[in-house]
Amino acid sequence: MPIPPEVRAQAETALEEFCAQHSSAPGADRLRYKCQFETSAALLLEQRPGFMNPDDWVSVPRAKFRYSQARNEWSLYWADTSSRWHRVSNVKAAKDIRVLLESVVADPLGVFWS
């Protein structure tokens, strides 16, 4: 099921603020963050200049936030080296995606910022 428009708008605002804050830090010409929405999820992408062509930015998914309309909650996922998504076991689902963004920054399991 798609994310309700008001929930998506709140999530977009939170993710865009996160991306702007972390992309304006020193070194932003070499590292930036973007968000991308799917039907029932949002992705936090890290972007770096490509190795062969620095003008082409390469995106790496860092975190996925899946929305459950039945529970009205976001849950947090991390990607393994095979690009399979796994739920972060020690982080509870939350109604506000900002709570989960704090967990991404803190990275209690060391799965986001390897």
C-alpha positions as CSV (number, residue, x, y, z in Angstrom):
1,M,0.0,0.0,0.0
2,P,1.3,3.5,-0.8
3,I,2.4,5.8,1.9
4,P,-0.5,8.3,2.8
5,P,0.2,11.7,1.4
6,E,0.5,13.5,4.8
7,V,2.9,10.8,6.2
8,R,5.0,11.0,3.0
9,A,5.1,14.8,3.2
10,Q,6.4,14.6,6.8
11,A,9.0,12.0,5.9
12,E,10.1,13.9,2.8
13,T,10.7,17.0,5.0
14,A,12.6,15.0,7.6
15,L,14.8,13.2,5.1
16,E,15.4,16.4,3.0
17,E,16.5,18.2,6.2
18,F,18.8,15.4,7.1
19,C,20.3,15.3,3.6
20,A,20.8,19.1,3.5
21,Q,22.4,19.1,6.9
22,H,24.8,16.3,6.2
23,S,25.6,17.3,2.6
24,S,26.6,20.8,3.6
25,A,29.4,19.7,5.8
26,P,33.1,20.0,4.8
27,G,33.8,17.6,2.0
28,A,30.3,17.9,0.5
29,D,32.0,18.1,-2.9
30,R,33.0,14.5,-2.3
31,L,30.0,13.1,-0.3
32,R,26.4,14.0,-0.3
33,Y,23.1,12.4,0.7
34,K,19.8,12.1,-1.2
35,C,16.4,10.5,-0.5
36,Q,14.3,8.5,-2.8
37,F,10.8,7.2,-2.3
38,E,9.2,3.9,-3.4
39,T,5.6,2.9,-3.0
40,S,5.8,2.0,0.7
41,A,9.4,2.9,1.6
42,A,12.0,5.6,1.6
43,L,15.7,5.2,0.9
44,L,18.6,7.2,2.2
45,L,21.3,7.2,-0.4
46,E,25.0,8.2,0.0
47,Q,26.5,9.7,-3.2
48,R,30.1,9.9,-4.1
49,P,31.9,10.9,-7.3
50,G,32.6,7.9,-9.5
51,F,36.0,6.4,-9.6
52,M,36.4,6.3,-13.4
53,N,34.5,9.5,-14.0
54,P,34.3,11.9,-11.1
55,D,31.5,13.9,-12.9
56,D,29.2,10.9,-12.5
57,W,27.9,10.5,-8.9
58,V,27.5,6.9,-7.7
59,S,24.6,6.2,-5.2
60,V,24.9,3.6,-2.4
61,P,21.8,2.9,-0.4
62,R,22.6,3.3,3.3
63,A,19.2,2.9,5.0
64,K,15.6,1.9,4.1
65,F,12.6,3.1,6.0
66,R,9.5,0.9,5.4
67,Y,6.1,2.2,6.2
68,S,3.3,0.0,7.6
69,Q,-0.1,1.6,7.0
70,A,-1.7,-1.0,9.3
71,R,0.5,0.1,12.2
72,N,1.1,3.7,11.1
73,E,4.8,3.2,11.8
74,W,8.2,3.3,10.0
75,S,10.7,0.5,10.5
76,L,14.4,0.6,9.8
77,Y,16.4,-1.7,7.5
78,W,20.1,-2.0,6.5
79,A,21.6,-3.5,3.3
80,D,24.2,-6.3,3.3
81,T,27.0,-6.7,0.8
82,S,24.6,-8.5,-1.5
83,S,22.1,-5.6,-1.4
84,R,19.6,-7.6,0.6
85,W,17.6,-5.6,3.2
86,H,17.4,-6.7,6.9
87,R,15.5,-5.1,9.7
88,V,17.6,-3.5,12.4
89,S,16.7,-5.8,15.3
90,N,17.4,-3.5,18.2
91,V,15.5,-0.4,16.9
92,K,11.8,-0.3,17.5
93,A,9.4,0.9,14.8
94,A,8.4,4.6,15.2
95,K,5.6,6.9,14.0
96,D,8.1,9.7,13.4
97,I,10.9,8.8,10.8
98,R,13.2,11.3,12.6
99,V,13.5,8.8,15.5
100,L,14.9,6.2,13.0
101,L,17.2,8.8,11.4
102,E,18.7,9.3,14.9
103,S,19.4,5.5,15.0
104,V,21.0,5.7,11.5
105,V,23.4,8.4,12.7
106,A,24.2,6.6,16.0
107,D,24.6,3.3,14.1
108,P,24.4,1.1,17.2
109,L,25.2,-2.1,15.2
110,G,27.7,-0.6,12.8
111,V,25.8,-1.5,9.7
112,F,25.2,1.9,8.1
113,W,28.6,3.6,8.0
114,S,31.0,0.8,7.3
